[in-house]
Amino acid sequence: MKKMLVIAAAIAALGAYGSAQAAGDAAAGKVKSATCAACHGADGNSAAPNFPKLAGQHAGYIIKQLHDFKSGARKDPTMTAMAAPLSDQDIENLAAYFSSQKVQGGTTDPKLLAEGEKLYRGGDMTTGVAACAGCHGPTGAGNPAAHFPSLSHQHAQYVEKQLKDFRSGTRHNDAGKMMENVAAHLTDSQIAAVASYVQGLH
């Protein structure tokens, strides 16, 4: 019960953060995104599987991540440098632009489909891993109000790295340590399977 209250409080705090943000200007964000295109693609659909797709991602989630990179709450040498000169308005504009783009489809490795789907939709009761669909939705669309990101069609390689970073504690900017707690109980093979599954999810 105590754990559920902590999670609920974290979600409420995130919602308050998102509601405090001014609406971004997508047209201005498109201009500003020229510096992002080399890694993330002109429309947010990155060609390289180690760089996340930003197209169609919830604006509130993008805003939080950019602020976290800027503050050091989330660490990545490249993104820290890219976020450092951004103003709050720049961040909102970029979020408005990328969230307005359409994510391009991906595919799931047929060999990993069964295990990935089982984990995503039902979790792992033996280790206490909750179903990913509980927060990220049955189609991977996420939850904008809670700033749970869309996972639909995200690169498997990127998702796999993030889950391993949460598991190791290298990444820890998740509300209430929800992702850290989930990833802590996932094996490498489970991470690979669920990452492949969301790449083809829609």
Backbone as a printed PyTorch tensor [residue, N CA C, xyz], in Angstrom:
tensor([[[  0.8310,  -1.2020,   0.0000],
         [  0.0000,   0.0000,   0.0000],
         [  0.8650,   1.2520,   0.0000]],

        [[  1.9220,   1.2240,   0.8310],
         [  2.8190,   2.3670,   0.9040],
         [  3.4730,   2.6310,  -0.4430]],

        [[  3.8680,   1.5390,  -1.1440],
         [  4.5020,   1.6700,  -2.4520],
         [  3.5450,   2.3180,  -3.4430]],

        [[  2.2690,   1.9230,  -3.3980],
         [  1.2710,   2.4830,  -4.3040],
         [  1.0630,   3.9640,  -4.0460]],

        [[  1.1060,   4.3740,  -2.7780],
         [  0.9570,   5.7920,  -2.4390],
         [  2.1220,   6.6050,  -2.9620]],

        [[  3.3270,   6.0430,  -2.8800],
         [  4.5150,   6.7260,  -3.3950],
         [  4.3990,   6.9140,  -4.9040]],

        [[  3.9630,   5.8590,  -5.5980],
         [  3.8010,   5.9310,  -7.0520],
         [  2.7400,   6.9590,  -7.4190]],

        [[  1.6220,   6.9480,  -6.6870],
         [  0.5460,   7.8990,  -6.9630],
         [  1.0160,   9.3370,  -6.7700]],

        [[  1.7990,   9.5560,  -5.7130],
         [  2.3220,  10.9030,  -5.4510],
         [  3.2830,  11.3370,  -6.5470]],

        [[  4.0850,  10.4030,  -7.0210],
         [  5.0380,  10.7240,  -8.0890],
         [  4.3100,  11.0920,  -9.3700]],

        [[  3.2560,  10.3480,  -9.6870],
         [  2.4720,  10.6420, -10.8840],
         [  1.8080,  12.0020, -10.7710]],

        [[  1.2770,  12.3060,  -9.5940],
         [  0.6410,  13.6050,  -9.3830],
         [  1.6360,  14.7430,  -9.5550]],

        [[  2.8430,  14.5400,  -9.0360],
         [  3.8800,  15.5700,  -9.1590],
         [  4.2590,  15.7920, -10.6140]],

        [[  4.3560,  14.7130, -11.3650],
         [  4.6750,  14.8310, -12.7820],
         [  3.5690,  15.5500, -13.5350]],

        [[  2.3380,  15.2500, -13.1970],
         [  1.2220,  15.9220, -13.8410],
         [  1.2390,  17.4130, -13.5770]],

        [[  1.5780,  17.7840, -12.3460],
         [  1.6610,  19.1970, -11.9960],
         [  2.7730,  19.8760, -12.7720]],

        [[  3.8830,  19.1700, -12.9380],
         [  5.0090,  19.7230, -13.6970],
         [  4.5940,  20.0050, -15.1250]],

        [[  3.9130,  19.0210, -15.7450],
         [  3.5180,  19.1680, -17.1330],
         [  2.5110,  20.2800, -17.3270]],

        [[  1.5570,  20.4330, -16.3940],
         [  0.5250,  21.4460, -16.5490],
         [  1.0720,  22.8490, -16.4030]],

        [[  2.2560,  22.9640, -15.7760],
         [  2.8470,  24.2830, -15.5770],
         [  3.5680,  24.7730, -16.8280]],

        [[  3.7610,  23.8780, -17.8200],
         [  4.4920,  24.2440, -19.0110],
         [  3.6070,  25.0150, -19.9750]],

        [[  4.1680,  26.0600, -20.5900],
         [  3.4390,  26.7950, -21.6040],
         [  3.4320,  25.9850, -22.8840]],

        [[  2.4150,  26.2350, -23.7130],
         [  2.3360,  25.5140, -24.9750],
         [  3.4750,  25.9460, -25.8770]],

        [[  4.1120,  24.9740, -26.5270],
         [  5.2100,  25.2800, -27.4240],
         [  4.7240,  25.6580, -28.8090]],

        [[  5.6120,  26.2360, -29.5920],
         [  5.3500,  26.6440, -30.9640],
         [  6.0360,  25.6290, -31.8810]],

        [[  5.2490,  24.7900, -32.5380],
         [  5.8060,  23.7280, -33.3690],
         [  6.6280,  24.2710, -34.5350]],

        [[  6.2010,  25.3930, -35.1090],
         [  6.9360,  25.9780, -36.2380],
         [  8.3170,  26.4410, -35.7940]],

        [[  8.3790,  27.0820, -34.6290],
         [  9.6710,  27.5160, -34.0870],
         [ 10.5070,  26.2990, -33.7000]],

        [[  9.8430,  25.2640, -33.2310],
         [ 10.5470,  24.0430, -32.8640],
         [ 11.1650,  23.3640, -34.0640]],

        [[ 10.4750,  23.4210, -35.2000],
         [ 11.0170,  22.8280, -36.4210],
         [ 12.3190,  23.5130, -36.8220]],

        [[ 12.3510,  24.8340, -36.7130],
         [ 13.5670,  25.5880, -37.0310],
         [ 14.6850,  25.2060, -36.0650]],

        [[ 14.3560,  25.1580, -34.7930],
         [ 15.3490,  24.8350, -33.7640],
         [ 15.8450,  23.3980, -33.8980]],

        [[ 15.0130,  22.5200, -34.4320],
         [ 15.3550,  21.1000, -34.5010],
         [ 16.4480,  20.7940, -35.5150]],

        [[ 16.8860,  21.7710, -36.2800],
         [ 17.9530,  21.5420, -37.2660],
         [ 19.1930,  20.9540, -36.6040]],

        [[ 19.4420,  21.3580, -35.3570],
         [ 20.6230,  20.8510, -34.6410],
         [ 20.3970,  19.4350, -34.1060]],

        [[ 19.1540,  18.9830, -34.0940],
         [ 18.8220,  17.6480, -33.5930],
         [ 18.8020,  16.6100, -34.7130]],

        [[ 18.6740,  17.0970, -35.9510],
         [ 18.4060,  16.2170, -37.0910],
         [ 19.4950,  15.1820, -37.3500]],

        [[ 20.7440,  15.5370, -37.0970],
         [ 21.8430,  14.6120, -37.3950],
         [ 21.6840,  13.2840, -36.6590]],

        [[ 21.1690,  13.3320, -35.4520],
         [ 20.9900,  12.1070, -34.6640],
         [ 19.5530,  11.5870, -34.6910]],

        [[ 18.5910,  12.5110, -34.6020],
         [ 17.2010,  12.1000, -34.4370],
         [ 16.3740,  12.1550, -35.7170]],

        [[ 16.9710,  12.6300, -36.7990],
         [ 16.2390,  12.7480, -38.0500],
         [ 15.4730,  14.0540, -38.1270]],

        [[ 15.2670,  14.5480, -39.3310],
         [ 14.5960,  15.8430, -39.5130],
         [ 13.1890,  15.8720, -38.9350]],

        [[ 12.5070,  14.7090, -39.0020],
         [ 11.1410,  14.6450, -38.4770],
         [ 11.0530,  13.8490, -37.1810]],

        [[ 12.2110,  13.5830, -36.5720],
         [ 12.2190,  12.8480, -35.3090],
         [ 12.2670,  11.3460, -35.4570]],

        [[ 12.3730,  10.8620, -36.7000],
         [ 12.5080,   9.4220, -36.9320],
         [ 13.9730,   9.1040, -37.2040]],

        [[ 14.6990,   8.7970, -36.1680],
         [ 16.1320,   8.5580, -36.3010],
         [ 16.4020,   7.3090, -37.1230]],

        [[ 17.4560,   7.3880, -37.9360],
         [ 17.8420,   6.2360, -38.7540],
         [ 18.7030,   5.2660, -37.9510]],

        [[ 19.5090,   5.8010, -37.0400],
         [ 20.4090,   4.9630, -36.2350],
         [ 19.6510,   4.3900, -35.0400]],

        [[ 19.7260,   3.0760, -34.8070],
         [ 18.9460,   2.4390, -33.7440],
         [ 19.3750,   2.7780, -32.3250]],

        [[ 20.5390,   3.4240, -32.1680],
         [ 20.9660,   3.8180, -30.8210],
         [ 20.4490,   5.1930, -30.4320]],

        [[ 19.8810,   5.9250, -31.3890],
         [ 19.2910,   7.2330, -31.1070],
         [ 17.7720,   7.0890, -31.1030]],

        [[ 17.0960,   7.5700, -30.0740],
         [ 15.6440,   7.3570, -29.9910],
         [ 14.8540,   8.1300, -31.0350]],

        [[ 13.7450,   7.5300, -31.4300],
         [ 12.7790,   8.2450, -32.2570],
         [ 12.0360,   9.2280, -31.3480]],

        [[ 11.9360,  10.4740, -31.7820],
         [ 11.2170,  11.4930, -31.0240],
         [  9.8580,  11.7880, -31.6450]],

        [[  9.6690,  11.3760, -32.8790],
         [  8.4100,  11.6360, -33.5730],
         [  7.2450,  10.9910, -32.8290]],

        [[  6.2250,  11.7960, -32.5540],
         [  5.0370,  11.2920, -31.8910],
         [  5.1640,  11.1030, -30.3930]],

        [[  6.3440,  11.4030, -29.8490],
         [  6.5210,  11.2750, -28.4000],
         [  5.7550,  12.3970, -27.6940]],

        [[  5.2310,  12.1220, -26.5160],
         [  4.4460,  13.1140, -25.7870],
         [  5.2990,  14.3410, -25.4510]],

        [[  4.7300,  15.5090, -25.6770],
         [  5.4600,  16.7560, -25.4440],
         [  5.9530,  16.8630, -24.0070]],

        [[  5.1080,  16.5020, -23.0550],
         [  5.4920,  16.6100, -21.6490],
         [  6.6820,  15.7430, -21.3020]],

        [[  6.7480,  14.5620, -21.9220],
         [  7.8830,  13.6660, -21.6690],
         [  9.1700,  14.2500, -22.2620]],

        [[  9.0900,  14.7720, -23.4790],
         [ 10.2650,  15.3870, -24.1050],
         [ 10.7520,  16.5610, -23.2710]],

        [[  9.8210,  17.3760, -22.8040],
         [ 10.1660,  18.5330, -21.9750],
         [ 10.9190,  18.0860, -20.7250]],

        [[ 10.3870,  17.0720, -20.0520],
         [ 11.0390,  16.5920, -18.8280],
         [ 12.4450,  16.0670, -19.1030]],

        [[ 12.5890,  15.2810, -20.1680],
         [ 13.8990,  14.7060, -20.4600],
         [ 14.9260,  15.7820, -20.7960]],

        [[ 14.5350,  16.7730, -21.5660],
         [ 15.4730,  17.8480, -21.9140],
         [ 15.8710,  18.6490, -20.6800]],

        [[ 14.9140,  18.9100, -19.8010],
         [ 15.2490,  19.6000, -18.5420],
         [ 16.1600,  18.7350, -17.6820]],

        [[ 15.9160,  17.4270, -17.6860],
         [ 16.7530,  16.5170, -16.8910],
         [ 18.1720,  16.4490, -17.4530]],

        [[ 18.3090,  16.4370, -18.7770],
         [ 19.6460,  16.4710, -19.3760],
         [ 20.3470,  17.7810, -19.0110]],

        [[ 19.5970,  18.8620, -19.0560],
         [ 20.1670,  20.1810, -18.7700],
         [ 20.6160,  20.2990, -17.3170]],

        [[ 19.8410,  19.7390, -16.4060],
         [ 20.1490,  19.8440, -14.9740],
         [ 21.1450,  18.7960, -14.5000]],

        [[ 21.3130,  17.7370, -15.2880],
         [ 22.1900,  16.6450, -14.8740],
         [ 21.4570,  15.5000, -14.2080]],

        [[ 20.1300,  15.6140, -14.0870],
         [ 19.3510,  14.5290, -13.4870],
         [ 19.3970,  13.2830, -14.3630]],

        [[ 19.5370,  13.4890, -15.6560],
         [ 19.7660,  12.3850, -16.5930],
         [ 21.0740,  12.6800, -17.3170]],

        [[ 21.9440,  11.7110, -17.3640],
         [ 23.2950,  11.9690, -17.8580],
         [ 23.5680,  11.3140, -19.2060]],

        [[ 24.0620,  12.1240, -20.1230],
         [ 24.5440,  11.6650, -21.4220],
         [ 25.4080,  12.8040, -21.9590]],

        [[ 26.6760,  12.5430, -22.2350],
         [ 27.5790,  13.6260, -22.6430],
         [ 27.0710,  14.4430, -23.8230]],

        [[ 26.5420,  13.7580, -24.8290],
         [ 26.0650,  14.4710, -26.0110],
         [ 24.8300,  15.2910, -25.7050]],

        [[ 23.8490,  14.6700, -25.0550],
         [ 22.5990,  15.3740, -24.7880],
         [ 22.7570,  16.4670, -23.7390]],

        [[ 23.6550,  16.2830, -22.8000],
         [ 23.9040,  17.3370, -21.8190],
         [ 24.4100,  18.5930, -22.5200]],

        [[ 25.3230,  18.3950, -23.4670],
         [ 25.8660,  19.5260, -24.2240],
         [ 24.8080,  20.1610, -25.1200]],

        [[ 23.9480,  19.3320, -25.7110],
         [ 22.9070,  19.8590, -26.5970],
         [ 21.8320,  20.6210, -25.8280]],

        [[ 21.5080,  20.1450, -24.6330],
         [ 20.4390,  20.7670, -23.8480],
         [ 20.8920,  22.0280, -23.1180]],

        [[ 22.1830,  22.1130, -22.8240],
         [ 22.6960,  23.2220, -22.0090],
         [ 22.2820,  24.6100, -22.4960]],

        [[ 22.3750,  24.9210, -23.8020],
         [ 22.0330,  26.2740, -24.2460],
         [ 20.5440,  26.5140, -24.4940]],

        [[ 19.7170,  25.4930, -24.3380],
         [ 18.2960,  25.6370, -24.6320],
         [ 17.5710,  26.4210, -23.5460]],

        [[ 16.7410,  27.3590, -23.9610],
         [ 15.8890,  28.0740, -23.0190],
         [ 14.6480,  27.2260, -22.7540]],

        [[ 13.8700,  27.6080, -21.7460],
         [ 12.6320,  26.8840, -21.4730],
         [ 11.7190,  26.9160, -22.6970]],

        [[ 11.6640,  28.0680, -23.3750],
         [ 10.8080,  28.1770, -24.5550],
         [ 11.3190,  27.3080, -25.6950]],

        [[ 12.6470,  27.2510, -25.8670],
         [ 13.2290,  26.3640, -26.8810],
         [ 12.7850,  24.9240, -26.6480]],

        [[ 12.8520,  24.5030, -25.3940],
         [ 12.4940,  23.1290, -25.0350],
         [ 11.0260,  22.8640, -25.3380]],

        [[ 10.1640,  23.8100, -24.9970],
         [  8.7370,  23.6420, -25.2670],
         [  8.4520,  23.6140, -26.7650]],

        [[  9.1790,  24.4480, -27.5090],
         [  8.9900,  24.4770, -28.9690],
         [  9.4380,  23.1680, -29.6250]],

        [[ 10.5850,  22.6640, -29.1910],
         [ 11.0710,  21.3880, -29.7220],
         [ 10.0970,  20.2610, -29.4050]],

        [[  9.5880,  20.2610, -28.1840],
         [  8.6300,  19.2270, -27.7770],
         [  7.3590,  19.3090, -28.6160]],

        [[  6.9020,  20.5360, -28.8820],
         [  5.6950,  20.7110, -29.6930],
         [  5.9120,  20.1970, -31.1110]],

        [[  7.0970,  20.4610, -31.6550],
         [  7.3810,  20.0090, -33.0220],
         [  7.4760,  18.4920, -33.1130]],

        [[  8.3280,  17.8940, -32.3050],
         [  8.5240,  16.4500, -32.4130],
         [  7.2630,  15.6670, -32.0650]],

        [[  6.5070,  16.1460, -31.0940],
         [  5.2880,  15.4280, -30.7180],
         [  4.2380,  15.4830, -31.8280]],

        [[  4.3470,  16.4640, -32.7140],
         [  3.3740,  16.6060, -33.8000],
         [  3.7140,  15.7520, -35.0220]],

        [[  4.8820,  15.1250, -35.0140],
         [  5.3120,  14.2970, -36.1340],
         [  4.8170,  12.8610, -35.9610]],

        [[  4.7790,  12.1240, -37.0670],
         [  4.2970,  10.7460, -37.0200],
         [  5.4660,   9.7740, -36.9770]],

        [[  5.4400,   8.8830, -35.9890],
         [  6.5150,   7.9010, -35.8520],
         [  6.4070,   6.8510, -36.9500]],

        [[  7.5470,   6.4730, -37.4980],
         [  7.5840,   5.4390, -38.5270],
         [  7.6310,   4.0550, -37.8950]],

        [[  7.0320,   3.0970, -38.5510],
         [  6.8970,   1.7530, -38.0030],
         [  8.2000,   0.9820, -37.8850]],

        [[  8.1780,   0.0060, -37.0170],
         [  9.3060,  -0.8940, -36.8350],
         [  8.7810,  -2.3160, -36.8180]],

        [[  9.6620,  -3.2870, -36.6480],
         [  9.2480,  -4.6850, -36.6370],
         [  9.8130,  -5.4100, -35.4250]],

        [[  9.1330,  -6.4700, -35.0440],
         [  9.5620,  -7.3230, -33.9360],
         [ 10.2350,  -8.5730, -34.4990]],

        [[ 11.3270,  -8.9760, -33.8790],
         [ 11.9900, -10.2240, -34.2610],
         [ 11.0370, -11.3760, -33.9400]],

        [[ 10.6430, -12.1480, -34.9430],
         [  9.6910, -13.2550, -34.6980],
         [ 10.1410, -14.2200, -33.6040]],

        [[ 11.4560, -14.3870, -33.4560],
         [ 11.9780, -15.3020, -32.4440],
         [ 11.7510, -14.7820, -31.0260]],

        [[ 11.5640, -13.4690, -30.8950],
         [ 11.4050, -12.8640, -29.5690],
         [  9.9650, -12.4410, -29.2900]],

        [[  9.0980, -12.6370, -30.2680],
         [  7.7180, -12.1590, -30.1590],
         [  6.9730, -12.7270, -28.9630]],

        [[  6.9840, -14.0330, -28.7970],
         [  6.1950, -14.6650, -27.7380],
         [  6.6290, -14.2010, -26.3470]],

        [[  7.9380, -14.2220, -26.0980],
         [  8.4240, -13.8060, -24.7770],
         [  8.2020, -12.3120, -24.5590]],

        [[  8.4450, -11.5240, -25.6010],
         [  8.2710, -10.0780, -25.4720],
         [  6.8340,  -9.7030, -25.2000]],

        [[  5.9090, -10.3330, -25.9150],
         [  4.4900, -10.0410, -25.7160],
         [  4.0350, -10.4610, -24.3260]],

        [[  4.5100, -11.6220, -23.8760],
         [  4.1480, -12.1080, -22.5400],
         [  4.5790, -11.1250, -21.4560]],

        [[  5.7900, -10.6250, -21.5580],
         [  6.2960,  -9.6730, -20.5710],
         [  5.5640,  -8.3510, -20.6540]],

        [[  5.3760,  -7.8620, -21.8810],
         [  4.7440,  -6.5540, -22.0590],
         [  3.3080,  -6.5560, -21.5410]],

        [[  2.5870,  -7.6120, -21.8340],
         [  1.1660,  -7.6470, -21.4930],
         [  0.8610,  -8.2630, -20.1340]],

        [[  1.7420,  -9.1420, -19.6620],
         [  1.4390,  -9.8180, -18.4040],
         [  2.5000,  -9.7230, -17.3340]],

        [[  3.6790,  -9.1860, -17.6760],
         [  4.7460,  -9.1080, -16.7000],
         [  5.3180, -10.4810, -16.3840]],

        [[  5.9480, -10.5830, -15.2370],
         [  6.5220, -11.8590, -14.7740],
         [  6.1710, -12.0050, -13.3070]],

        [[  5.1690, -12.7980, -13.0400],
         [  4.6690, -12.9530, -11.6690],
         [  5.6930, -13.6090, -10.7530]],

        [[  6.5890, -14.4040, -11.3120],
         [  7.5710, -15.1070, -10.4800],
         [  8.6030, -14.1580,  -9.8810]],

        [[  8.8640, -13.0630, -10.5720],
         [  9.8560, -12.0970, -10.0750],
         [  9.2330, -10.7630,  -9.6720]],

        [[  7.9270, -10.6480,  -9.8260],
         [  7.2460,  -9.4230,  -9.4270],
         [  7.3540,  -8.2930, -10.4310]],

        [[  7.6600,  -8.6180, -11.6870],
         [  7.7510,  -7.5840, -12.7270],
         [  6.3510,  -7.2670, -13.2410]],

        [[  5.9660,  -6.0060, -13.1400],
         [  4.6460,  -5.5900, -13.5930],
         [  4.5820,  -5.5520, -15.1170]],

        [[  3.3890,  -5.7070, -15.6600],
         [  3.1860,  -5.6320, -17.1050],
         [  3.4850,  -4.2260, -17.6060]],

        [[  4.2500,  -4.1410, -18.6640],
         [  4.5810,  -2.8380, -19.2490],
         [  3.3180,  -2.0960, -19.6910]],

        [[  2.3280,  -2.8610, -20.1680],
         [  1.0890,  -2.2740, -20.6750],
         [  0.3450,  -1.4830, -19.6080]],

        [[  0.6010,  -1.7890, -18.3380],
         [ -0.0790,  -1.0850, -17.2570],
         [  0.1960,   0.4060, -17.2670]],

        [[  1.3980,   0.7930, -17.6490],
         [  1.7620,   2.2130, -17.7110],
         [  1.8560,   2.7330, -19.1440]],

        [[  2.3440,   1.8770, -20.0460],
         [  2.6000,   2.3310, -21.4130],
         [  1.4610,   2.0180, -22.3760]],

        [[  0.4210,   1.3490, -21.8820],
         [ -0.7600,   1.0980, -22.6890],
         [ -0.6440,  -0.1230, -23.5850]],

        [[ -1.7820,  -0.6830, -23.9880],
         [ -1.7870,  -1.8980, -24.7970],
         [ -1.1350,  -1.7400, -26.1690]],

        [[ -1.1460,  -0.5260, -26.7120],
         [ -0.5270,  -0.2910, -28.0250],
         [  0.8040,   0.4360, -27.9090]],

        [[  1.2700,   0.6520, -26.6620],
         [  2.5380,   1.3530, -26.4530],
         [  2.4290,   2.8540, -26.5760]],

        [[  1.2070,   3.3840, -26.5230],
         [  0.9990,   4.8210, -26.7060],
         [  1.4140,   5.6450, -25.4980]],

        [[  1.6480,   4.9990, -24.3560],
         [  2.0550,   5.7290, -23.1650],
         [  0.9010,   6.4200, -22.4710]],

        [[  1.2460,   7.3190, -21.5390],
         [  0.2500,   8.0600, -20.7710],
         [  0.7260,   9.4980, -20.6470]],

        [[  0.2190,  10.4100, -21.4840],
         [  0.6960,  11.7960, -21.4780],
         [  0.5550,  12.4890, -20.1270]],

        [[ -0.5720,  12.2500, -19.4290],
         [ -0.8130,  12.9300, -18.1590],
         [  0.2240,  12.5700, -17.1080]],

        [[  0.6840,  11.3300, -17.1350],
         [  1.6760,  10.8610, -16.1560],
         [  3.1040,  10.9470, -16.6850]],

        [[  3.2450,  11.4020, -17.9360],
         [  4.5620,  11.4710, -18.5960],
         [  5.2080,  10.1050, -18.7460]],

        [[  4.3650,   9.0730, -18.9370],
         [  4.8820,   7.7620, -19.2900],
         [  5.0300,   7.7630, -20.8110]],

        [[  6.2290,   7.5410, -21.3230],
         [  6.4600,   7.7370, -22.7550],
         [  5.7840,   6.7180, -23.6510]],

        [[  5.5700,   7.1500, -24.8820],
         [  5.1520,   6.2270, -25.9230],
         [  6.3370,   5.3300, -26.2490]],

        [[  6.0810,   4.0430, -26.3680],
         [  7.1230,   3.0770, -26.7470],
         [  6.8830,   2.5120, -28.1330]],

        [[  5.7370,   2.7870, -28.7000],
         [  5.3660,   2.2240, -29.9910],
         [  6.3910,   2.5510, -31.0660]],

        [[  6.9450,   1.5060, -31.6790],
         [  7.9110,   1.6120, -32.7810],
         [  9.2720,   2.1900, -32.3670]],

        [[  9.5340,   2.2920, -31.0890],
         [ 10.8500,   2.7900, -30.6590],
         [ 11.9180,   1.7560, -30.9880]],

        [[ 13.1050,   2.2250, -31.3320],
         [ 14.1930,   1.3080, -31.6740],
         [ 14.4780,   0.3350, -30.5300]],

        [[ 14.5580,  -0.9460, -30.8540],
         [ 14.8350,  -1.9700, -29.8460],
         [ 16.1850,  -1.7410, -29.1730]],

        [[ 17.1830,  -1.3630, -29.9440],
         [ 18.5210,  -1.1610, -29.3760],
         [ 18.5140,  -0.0530, -28.3310]],

        [[ 17.7750,   1.0200, -28.6140],
         [ 17.6840,   2.1290, -27.6580],
         [ 16.9300,   1.7000, -26.4000]],

        [[ 15.8080,   1.0150, -26.5770],
         [ 15.0120,   0.5620, -25.4310],
         [ 15.8270,  -0.3830, -24.5620]],

        [[ 16.5530,  -1.2800, -25.2030],
         [ 17.3720,  -2.2390, -24.4650],
         [ 18.4130,  -1.5260, -23.6060]],

        [[ 19.0590,  -0.5210, -24.1730],
         [ 20.0670,   0.2250, -23.4070],
         [ 19.4390,   0.9510, -22.2270]],

        [[ 18.2710,   1.5580, -22.4380],
         [ 17.6280,   2.2860, -21.3410],
         [ 17.2410,   1.3470, -20.2010]],

        [[ 16.7220,   0.1780, -20.5360],
         [ 16.3550,  -0.7790, -19.4940],
         [ 17.5820,  -1.2560, -18.7200]],

        [[ 18.6690,  -1.4690, -19.4170],
         [ 19.9030,  -1.8820, -18.7310],
         [ 20.4650,  -0.7440, -17.8850]],

        [[ 20.3050,   0.4820, -18.3560],
         [ 20.7680,   1.6350, -17.5720],
         [ 19.9210,   1.8130, -16.3160]],

        [[ 18.6020,   1.6000, -16.4300],
         [ 17.7460,   1.6490, -15.2430],
         [ 18.1400,   0.5330, -14.2740]],

        [[ 18.4160,  -0.6330, -14.8160],
         [ 18.7610,  -1.7870, -13.9800],
         [ 20.0560,  -1.5480, -13.2110]],

        [[ 21.0360,  -0.9380, -13.8610],
         [ 22.3360,  -0.6950, -13.2310],
         [ 22.3510,   0.5600, -12.3660]],

        [[ 21.3240,   1.4090, -12.5270],
         [ 21.2960,   2.6620, -11.7780],
         [ 21.9960,   3.7930, -12.5060]],

        [[ 22.5100,   3.5210, -13.7020],
         [ 23.1430,   4.5690, -14.5040],
         [ 22.1250,   5.6370, -14.8660]],

        [[ 20.9060,   5.2030, -15.1220],
         [ 19.8040,   6.1490, -15.3440],
         [ 18.8520,   6.0450, -14.1670]],

        [[ 18.5000,   7.1810, -13.5980],
         [ 17.6380,   7.1640, -12.4150],
         [ 16.7440,   8.4020, -12.3380]],

        [[ 16.2560,   8.8470, -13.4890],
         [ 15.3710,  10.0220, -13.4740],
         [ 13.9040,   9.6370, -13.6330]],

        [[ 13.5830,   8.4100, -13.2350],
         [ 12.2070,   7.9320, -13.2880],
         [ 11.4880,   8.2480, -11.9790]],

        [[ 10.2350,   8.5950, -12.0670],
         [  9.4460,   8.9560, -10.8850],
         [  9.2810,   7.7600,  -9.9550]],

        [[  9.6020,   7.9520,  -8.6850],
         [  9.4160,   6.8980,  -7.6960],
         [ 10.2280,   5.6430,  -7.9450]],

        [[ 11.2710,   5.7510,  -8.7610],
         [ 12.1190,   4.6030,  -9.1250],
         [ 11.3130,   3.4630,  -9.7410]],

        [[ 10.2230,   3.8140, -10.4150],
         [  9.3700,   2.7720, -10.9900],
         [ 10.1080,   1.9140, -12.0050]],

        [[ 10.8260,   2.5670, -12.9300],
         [ 11.5340,   1.8020, -13.9540],
         [ 12.7560,   1.0960, -13.3760]],

        [[ 13.3930,   1.6970, -12.4220],
         [ 14.5350,   1.0330, -11.7750],
         [ 14.0840,  -0.2520, -11.0890]],

        [[ 12.9400,  -0.1810, -10.4170],
         [ 12.4250,  -1.3540,  -9.7150],
         [ 11.9980,  -2.4540, -10.6760]],

        [[ 11.4260,  -2.0700, -11.8070],
         [ 11.0190,  -3.0550, -12.8080],
         [ 12.2510,  -3.6960, -13.4410]],

        [[ 13.1660,  -2.8500, -13.9160],
         [ 14.3420,  -3.3440, -14.6410],
         [ 15.2540,  -4.1890, -13.7560]],

        [[ 15.2430,  -3.9450, -12.4720],
         [ 16.1030,  -4.6810, -11.5490],
         [ 15.8520,  -6.1860, -11.5960]],

        [[ 14.6510,  -6.5770, -11.9820],
         [ 14.2860,  -7.9980, -11.9810],
         [ 14.2550,  -8.6100, -13.3820]],

        [[ 14.6960,  -7.8710, -14.3730],
         [ 14.6980,  -8.3830, -15.7400],
         [ 16.0580,  -8.9590, -16.1100]],

        [[ 16.0470, -10.0810, -16.7790],
         [ 17.2880, -10.6700, -17.2750],
         [ 17.6360, -10.0350, -18.6250]],

        [[ 18.8430, -10.2660, -19.0880],
         [ 19.2540,  -9.7380, -20.3910],
         [ 18.3380, -10.2510, -21.5020]],

        [[ 17.9810, -11.5250, -21.4370],
         [ 17.1350, -12.0980, -22.4910],
         [ 15.7260, -11.5080, -22.4470]],

        [[ 15.2120, -11.2250, -21.2610],
         [ 13.8910, -10.6050, -21.1440],
         [ 13.9130,  -9.1770, -21.6820]],

        [[ 14.9850,  -8.4630, -21.3620],
         [ 15.1260,  -7.0890, -21.8550],
         [ 15.1730,  -7.0780, -23.3810]],

        [[ 15.9320,  -7.9820, -23.9560],
         [ 16.0290,  -8.0590, -25.4190],
         [ 14.6750,  -8.3660, -26.0370]],

        [[ 13.9180,  -9.2580, -25.4010],
         [ 12.6180,  -9.6630, -25.9420],
         [ 11.6060,  -8.5390, -25.8900]],

        [[ 11.4930,  -7.8700, -24.7570],
         [ 10.4930,  -6.8080, -24.6290],
         [ 10.8780,  -5.5890, -25.4650]],

        [[ 12.1900,  -5.3390, -25.6120],
         [ 12.6510,  -4.2180, -26.4440],
         [ 12.2960,  -4.4880, -27.9100]],

        [[ 12.4880,  -5.7220, -28.3440],
         [ 12.1270,  -6.0780, -29.7150],
         [ 10.6160,  -5.9970, -29.9220]],

        [[  9.8800,  -6.3850, -28.8980],
         [  8.4160,  -6.3760, -29.0050],
         [  7.8840,  -4.9580, -29.2030]],

        [[  8.3740,  -4.0000, -28.4240],
         [  7.8400,  -2.6430, -28.5480],
         [  8.2480,  -2.0040, -29.8760]],

        [[  9.3520,  -2.4650, -30.4660],
         [  9.7540,  -1.9010, -31.7470],
         [  8.7010,  -2.1350, -32.8220]],

        [[  7.9800,  -3.2330, -32.7030],
         [  6.9190,  -3.5210, -33.6780],
         [  5.5280,  -3.2340, -33.1620]],

        [[  5.4140,  -2.7120, -31.9640],
         [  4.1160,  -2.4940, -31.3270],
         [  3.4310,  -1.2390, -31.8490]],

        [[  2.1300,  -1.3530, -32.0870],
         [  1.3370,  -0.1750, -32.4880],
         [ -0.1470,  -0.4340, -32.2450]]])
